[in-house]
Amino acid sequence: MIVPIKTYYKVAVSLLVLFILTVAIAYVDLGSWNIIVALIIATIKALFVVLYFMHVRYSSRVTWLFALAGFFWLIILFTFTMSDYLTRS
């Protein structure tokens, strides 16, 4: 499937807007929520990259399965990291 170049421009602009939002959030003091908000934004950016620039959006079910397995593993790693981080004094 041939993806229109307009789609790539929209995704690139979205990534730039999310980058600017990430930088803006770094200057706002949200307390312990800073890292959570930053991780949510980073996950959205990673999702855009995987879906459009790695062409998973237009791929077979097997590719979707492996991409979802990667995100599931990422969630496991973030869960263990955050549980360690939040239990430290």
N, C-alpha and C positions, 0 to 999 in steps of 0.2 A: 504494500500500500504506500502510495506517495503522500506524504504529509505536506500540506501547504506551508509555505514559508511564513505566512501570516501567523500561524500557530506558534512557530518558534520565536517570533518576535513578541507575541503575547506572553509566552512563558519566560522569556528573557527579561521583559519589563517587570513581570511579577516577581522574579528572583531579585531584581534590583530594588524593588519596593520593599521586599522582605528583608533585604540586607540593610537598607536605611532604617527600617523598623528595629532591627537587631541593634544597630548602633545607637538609636534613640533610646531604646530600653536600657542600654548600659549606663546612660546618664541619669536615669530615673531610679530613685531609691524605693524599691518595692519590698525591702526586707528579705525574707527567705524566699520570696516568690521570684526574685530575679532569675535564678538558675532554672526554675521551672518554666517560666515564660520563654527564656532563651532556648531551652531544649525543645519546646513546642514549636517555636519558629524554625529552628534547625531541622526538625522532623518534617515540617511542611516543605521546606526547601529541598530536602533530600527526596521527598516524594515527587516533587516536580521533576527533578533531575532524572530519577529512575523511570518515571512514566513517559516522559517525552524525549529526553536526550538519549536514553538507553533503549527507547522504543518498546518498552514493556506494555504500554497501552495498546499497541496493535499486534501483540505477539500471541502465541498459543497459550493454552491453559497450563501447560507444563512450566513455561517461563513465569507465568503468574504465580504458580505454586512455589517456585524457588524464590521469587522476589518476596512473597509473603512470608516464607520461612525466614528469610534474612531480616525482615522487619520484626518478626516474632522474636528472633534471637536478640535483636537490638533492644527490644522491650525488656527481655530478661536481664540483659546486662545493665540497662538503666535502673531497673528495679533493685538489683543487688547493690549497685553503686550508690543509689539514693538511700537505701536502707542503712548502708554503712555510714554515709555522710550525715544523715539526720540523727543517728544515735551517738555521735561523738559530742563531747561537751566542750 
